[in-house]
């Protein structure tokens, strides 16, 4: 039987946001991220390519000075070192998977 992780029991990410580490091995890390209404994740980069999949709700992806609304069931990839952030301008939470290709 493979090792399984439940969202309720997944370890939190080591920064101040509602993120849970759902899977981690030497090549891949999957994080479940929840953005509350009005919540913002400041601009940051990552040393790895990252795939995002919006599970529920919507949020704005910030790339430099441009913003793009990402809605449920949308998937995309960003190359490493791309400066990005998120903001949830909706009245409901946004949930997304962050898949890091380590």
Buried (B, 14 or more C-beta within 10 A) or exposed (E): EEEEBEEEEBEEBEEEBBBBBBBBEEEEBBBBBBBEEEBBBEEEEBEBBBBBBBBEBBBBBBEEEEBEEBEEEBEEEBEEEBEBBBBBBBEEBBBBBBBBEE
